[in-house]
Amino acid sequence: EENPDEYALVRRRHFEHFAALIQEHAPALENIIRLEAKQQALAEINAEIENIRACWNWAVSSQTIETIEPFAECLALFYYHQSWLTEVVSLLKDALHLHDQQPGATADQHAGRLRQARWERQLGIALYGLGQITESQRRLHRALELLDQPVPATAGRWLIGLAGQALRQLWYRLRPQRALGCAAPNSREAYI
């Protein structure tokens, strides 16, 4: 007879192992320069994808949103690299559903809204890639609303927003180039 506590511990360790595996490879997936490292990371994750999917299914039904967030981000990144947009959609819908079920779980409500907006945006992009334009627009509009940046309702507001973005682009193109990494890590300039 199985001991439920032992079973839960084994599942938790299984999750931790494969979450660490995929998170360990995330920097290689984000790196656009080292193609061989990215290919190796994709191959190693792909070899364990069934275990990783099992971990996701267990985690989404038994873990907090804060626990699964880094795992979900890395798994979505892997799915994007594989062009598995249907899996991206399923993953992000699961994550957003969990987010809705655990509204008080996030100690920092602002961080929770940012996470939810990021996942809505990623979901909108994946749905667009699948040709589901109406649902994609709905998700992208939802992301903007979560950021308190709703889609402009009038043509005048659209023009003001467009002009602002054009001026911002002009500013970035005309200002002197800075070497990467020169800004102080805590300064606003480090994140632009």
C-alpha positions in Angstrom: 0.0 0.0 0.0 1.3 3.5 -0.9 2.0 6.0 1.7 0.3 9.3 0.6 2.9 11.4 2.2 5.7 9.5 0.6 4.0 9.7 -2.8 3.6 13.5 -2.4 7.2 13.8 -1.5 8.3 11.8 -4.6 6.1 13.9 -6.9 7.5 17.1 -5.3 11.1 15.9 -5.9 10.2 14.8 -9.4 8.8 18.3 -10.1 11.8 20.1 -8.5 14.3 18.0 -10.6 12.7 18.7 -13.9 11.8 22.3 -13.1 15.5 22.8 -12.3 16.5 21.0 -15.6 14.4 23.3 -17.8 15.3 26.4 -15.8 19.0 25.5 -16.1 18.6 25.5 -19.9 16.6 28.7 -20.2 19.7 31.0 -20.6 20.8 29.0 -23.6 17.3 29.2 -25.1 17.3 33.0 -24.7 20.8 33.4 -26.1 20.6 34.4 -29.8 24.4 34.1 -30.4 25.4 30.6 -29.3 23.4 28.4 -31.6 25.1 25.2 -30.6 24.3 25.8 -26.9 20.7 26.4 -27.8 20.5 23.3 -29.9 22.0 21.2 -27.1 19.5 22.7 -24.6 16.6 22.0 -26.9 17.7 18.4 -27.4 18.2 17.7 -23.7 14.8 19.2 -22.8 13.1 17.4 -25.7 14.6 14.1 -24.4 12.7 14.6 -21.1 9.6 16.3 -22.4 7.2 13.6 -21.2 8.6 13.9 -17.7 8.4 17.7 -17.9 4.8 17.5 -19.0 3.9 15.2 -16.2 5.6 17.6 -13.8 3.6 20.5 -15.2 0.3 18.6 -14.9 1.1 17.7 -11.3 2.3 21.2 -10.4 -0.6 23.1 -11.8 -3.0 21.0 -9.7 -1.0 21.1 -6.4 1.4 24.1 -6.3 1.1 27.8 -5.8 1.4 30.2 -8.7 4.7 31.6 -7.3 6.1 28.0 -7.3 5.2 27.3 -10.9 5.9 30.7 -12.4 9.6 30.2 -13.4 8.8 26.7 -14.6 5.9 27.9 -16.8 8.0 30.7 -18.2 10.8 28.3 -19.2 8.5 25.7 -20.5 6.7 28.3 -22.7 10.0 29.5 -24.0 10.9 25.9 -25.0 7.5 25.4 -26.7 8.0 28.6 -28.6 11.4 27.4 -29.9 9.8 24.2 -31.0 6.9 26.1 -32.6 4.5 24.1 -30.5 2.0 27.0 -30.3 -0.9 24.7 -29.2 1.1 23.6 -26.2 1.9 27.3 -25.4 -1.8 28.1 -25.5 -2.6 25.1 -23.2 0.2 25.9 -20.8 -0.7 29.6 -20.5 -4.4 28.9 -20.1 -3.6 26.5 -17.3 -1.3 29.1 -15.7 -3.9 31.9 -16.0 -6.6 29.6 -14.6 -4.4 28.8 -11.6 -3.7 32.6 -11.3 -7.5 33.2 -11.1 -8.0 30.5 -8.5 -5.3 31.8 -6.2 -6.0 35.6 -6.3 -4.7 36.1 -2.7 -1.6 34.0 -3.1 0.6 36.8 -4.4 1.9 39.0 -1.6 2.7 41.7 -4.1 -0.5 42.4 -6.1 1.5 44.5 -8.6 3.8 41.6 -9.4 0.7 39.4 -9.8 -0.9 41.8 -12.3 2.4 42.0 -14.2 2.7 38.3 -14.4 -0.9 37.9 -15.5 -0.5 40.6 -18.2 2.7 39.0 -19.4 0.9 35.6 -19.7 -2.1 37.2 -21.5 0.3 38.9 -24.0 2.2 35.6 -24.6 -1.1 33.8 -25.0 -2.3 36.4 -27.5 0.8 36.1 -29.5 0.5 32.3 -29.6 -3.2 32.5 -30.6 -2.3 34.9 -33.4 0.3 32.4 -34.6 -2.4 29.8 -34.7 -4.7 32.1 -36.7 -7.2 32.7 -33.9 -7.2 36.5 -34.5 -10.3 37.4 -32.5 -9.3 35.5 -29.4 -5.7 36.9 -29.8 -7.0 40.4 -29.8 -9.1 39.8 -26.8 -6.1 38.4 -24.9 -3.8 41.3 -26.0 -6.5 43.9 -25.0 -6.8 42.1 -21.6 -3.0 42.4 -21.1 -3.1 46.1 -21.8 -6.0 46.6 -19.4 -4.1 44.8 -16.6 -1.3 47.3 -17.2 -3.8 50.1 -17.0 -3.0 50.9 -20.6 -6.3 50.1 -22.4 -6.6 50.3 -26.1 -7.6 53.8 -27.2 -11.3 54.1 -27.9 -11.2 57.0 -30.4 -9.3 57.7 -33.5 -7.8 60.8 -31.8 -6.4 58.7 -29.0 -4.9 56.3 -31.5 -3.2 59.2 -33.3 -1.8 60.6 -30.1 -0.5 57.2 -29.1 1.0 56.7 -32.5 2.7 60.1 -32.5 4.1 59.4 -29.1 5.6 56.1 -30.2 7.0 57.8 -33.4 8.7 60.5 -31.3 10.1 57.9 -28.9 11.5 55.9 -31.8 13.1 59.1 -33.3 14.6 59.9 -29.9 16.2 56.4 -29.6 17.5 56.5 -33.1 19.1 60.0 -32.8 20.7 59.8 -29.4 24.3 58.7 -29.1 24.9 55.0 -28.9 25.9 53.6 -25.5 27.9 50.4 -25.0 26.0 47.6 -23.4 26.5 47.2 -19.7 27.7 50.8 -19.1 24.6 51.9 -17.2 24.5 51.4 -13.4 22.5 48.2 -12.7 19.9 50.0 -10.6 19.4 52.9 -12.9 16.5 53.3 -15.2 18.9 53.4 -18.2 19.9 49.8 -17.6 16.5 48.6 -18.5 15.8 50.6 -21.7 
